[in-house]
């Protein structure tokens, strides 16, 4: 086989890789099928909520309400079903209401996910659920950190909790595919750094040292754009997917909420 033939084959393989990344990136960024893989109990009738997005798409989730005058809007990871949170949070977070909805295509939510759709839905969710609360807090884990970061710059927010966050999906893609020109390929960049760099709200960050999905370096890069980081913790003995089962996970969230409250009282 001649050198010319080998070079041509290599070029064709490279171009094929680019085409595949372009065609299948939604499946990589939004593996919604995983959120339907494990059967979960639906929320009790008093907690379950169905929300109609602005374009009529139905989203399912839950709303732990009538607990107090503070609301936490929860945006979970790209493989998660928010119903998995219920056994952990139903009997904690005193005096705090929590609303969480599955992204489009996740769980039994309708539609197809995209950055534009998730951002529009986040704005609509905020506008619908935030009425009447003294404080509005946001939480974003993994992919949800990109959604929550965006929302924090678009609506009044009293605190933002970021768990295993990233600087941008484009940066993560460059780490995975360093030899592919991803600048124009990534259609859903989720540029958290851009949304946070002018924000004035207090931020709490929980990271995982051995995170292979959103490496520590990504969270450290994002930190440079956070103006008011008031709480930070790094876990050594867990992974990106298993962090929800770490004993510090929900305790950190509770402590972050109280740190926000203290911050507002002192400022």
N, C-alpha and C positions, 0 to 999 in steps of 0.2 A: 504494500500500500504506500503510495507516494505521500510526501510531506503535504502537498497541496490537498490531497484527499483528506488527510487527517485534520488539516486546518479547517477545511470546509465542514467536516463532520462536527468538529468542536464548535464552530460558529453556529451551525444549525441547532446543536444541543443547547447552546447559550440562548439563542433566540427562542427556542421552545420553552426553556425555563422561564423566560420573561413573560411569554404568552400565558403559561400556566399560572404564574403569580398574579397576572392581571385578571384572569378568569376566575380563579378560585380564592382570592383573598378574603371574600366575605366569609367563606367557610373557615378560614384560619382565624379571622378576627372575631366572628360571631358564631361559634360552634353551638348554636341553639339546641341541636339535637341532644346534647349532653344534659340540658336542663329537663329533658323529658325522659331520660334514660331510667332514672330511679323513681318509682312511684312514691309520691308523698301525700300525706293526709292534707286535705284542703283545710283552709282556715275555718274555724267554727262560724256558724251563721252570723253571730254578732260582730265578727271581725272581718269577714270577707268583704272585699270591695271590688266592684267592677267599674272601670273608668273608661269613658269614651273620649279618645283623642280628638283633636280638632278636625281631622279628616274622617272621623267616624270609626276608626279602628278601635276595637275593644281590647282593653288591657286588664289583666287580672292581678290581684294582689291582696294585701290586707292593710287594715288601719286600726291600730291599737289606740283607741280614742277615749276621751273623757277621763284622762288621768291628771291633766294639769294644763298650764298655759304655755307650755313649751312643746315644739314639734320638731322631730328629727325625720328628715326625708332621706331614705336609705337607697343607694344605688349600688347594686351588687356586681359580682364579677361576670366574665363573659361565658362561664360554664354553669352559672348558678341558677337555682330556682328559689325565689325569695321565701317560699313556704318552708324551706329547710331551716329558716331562722326561728320559726315560731316556738319550738320546744325550748330554745335558749333564752328568749327575750320576754315571753309572756308574763313571767313572774318577777321580772326585775325592771330596772329603769323607772323608778318611782317618780311620779309627777312629771312624766314625759310621754307624750303621744308619739307614735311611730307610724309612718306610712311608707310602704314599699310595694312597688309594682314590678311585675316581670316585663322585660323589654319585649318589643315586638318579636313574635316568633318563638318566644321563650315560654316554657310551661304551656298554659292554654291561652296565652295572649295571641291575638291575631296579627297579621301583617308580616313584613320583612324588615329586619333591622338594618340601619345605616347610621352614619354619624348624623346626618341631617335630621332623620326621623327621631333618633334618641334625644337630640338637643331640643327639637320642637316639643316632644312629649314631656321632657323635663320642665320646660317653661310652663306648659299647660298643667302639669301635676302640681307645680308650685302654686300657680294662680288659683287652683281649685282647693287645695288642702290647707293653704297657709292662713286662710281667713280667721281672724279672732285670736291669734296666738301672740303672746308677748315676745317670744324669741323663736327664730327659725334657724335650725342647725341642719347642716348637710353632712352626709357620710358617703364616701365613695371608695369601694374596694376594687383594685385592679382596673378593669375596664371602667367600672363605675367612678373611679377617681377622675377620669377624663370628663365624664358627664357632670359630676359634681363640681369640678373646677370651672367648667364652662358656666354652669348655672350660678355659681358664686359671683361671677362678674356681671350677671344680667339682672339679678334680683337682690333685694335686701336680705342679707345673711348675717347671722350673729356668730357663726363659727363653722369651720370646715374641718372634718376628720378625713384624712387620707390614709388608706391602708394598702400596702404594697403598690404604691403609685409608680408612674413612669413619667418621663419628660414628654414623650410623644410616641404614638404608634410608629411613626416614621423612623424614629431613632431605634426602636426595638427591631423593626424590620431590617435596618442596616446592620444590626448586630447578627441577625440570623443569616442574612444574605449579603455579605460584604462586597461581593463582586458584581452586584446587580444595581443599575442606576435607578434607585427607588424614588427619587424625587418626584417623578411624574406618575409612578405606578400606584402609589398609595392613595386610594380614593377616600379613605377614612382616617385622617392623620391624628385626630384627637390630641391637639397640641396644648396640653395642660399648661406648659410653661408660659404660653402666650396669654392664657386667661388669668394666670395668677400674678404676673409681673407688676400689675398696677393695683392689685387688690389690697385693701386695708383691713380685712377681717382677720381675727386670730385663727391660726391653723394648728392642728395636732397631727403628727405623722407617726404611724406604726409601720416599721419595716421588718423584713426577714433577711438575716445575714446570708443564708444559703439559698436565696431565691434564684431559681433557674429560669423563671418565666419573666419576671420583671426584676432584673438584677439590682443589687444594692446601688451600683453606680448610677442607675437610672434615677432612683429616688434622690441620691446625693446631687445629681445634676439639676433635678427639679427644685431642690431646696434653695438653690442660688436665686430663684425667682420668687421665693416666698418672703414677704416683707415682715410678717409677724408670726413666726413659728414659736408658739408658747409651750408646746409639749412635744417630746420626741422620745421614741423607744425603739430598740432593735432587739429582735428575738433570735437567739442562736440555735435553739433546739426544735425547730419546726421547718416546714416548707411552705411554698406559695399556696398550695391547695389545702394543706392541713392546718393552716394558721387559725382557722375558725374554731378548731378543737383545742387550741392552746389555752391554758387557764388564764392567761393575761389578756386574751382577746376582748371579751366583753367587759372585763374589768377596766381595761384601758379606755374603752369607749365611755364608760361611766365617769371615769376620772377626767377625761377630756371635756365632757359636758360641764362638769363642775368647775374645771379650770376656766372655761369660757365665761361662766357665771361670775367667777371671781374677777376675771379680767375686766368685765363690763362694770362691775361695782367699783373697781379701783380707777377706772379711766373716766 
